[in-house]
């Protein structure tokens, strides 16, 4: 087995009791970026709240992912979750499904498979409902937007807005579910919130997102 896959498997299979954490983070590269230097979004949340956060996010992970082996290793975001003493689950996802899965165009069917227009059906509401039944409160984190300067995700703006709108409707139905949008965080023309690829968050970006997420959790009683 390749070393990177072994590392992912170890991360996903780490016993809950060994982590001493009550907050779980699951998602894609938006959460995984800078985890090696402890500057990822979950790392920032951990420092802001002074609470341990178990980060199980995986680069390239999707909401809809059908390959069983790599899905079990975390490339399927729902497989990153497993029961534990989680007071909170922080999650994101959907970006790879839209950008890689349909090129942010003609994505209606994939969007609806992830989450219906009214926010009640689909893979995302099903996963959130599962975590809520286990007693966790859930924070769904939106994506940063392109600053409009040389980003390959610039044309994904409309799809990102639609995903945000659907998740907002889902969260409105349950007091234990919070949506934290990021569409307004990056000023027009400001490249400093992104890494050089203009897709992933820079340390400045992860700090800003993490602080916004931590503020929501703190205001809800931690």
Beta strands, then each sheet from edge to edge (+ up, - down):
strand 1: 23-26
strand 2: 53-55
strand 3: 88-91
strand 4: 137-141
strand 5: 177-180
sheet 1: 2+ 1+ 3+ 4+ 5+
end
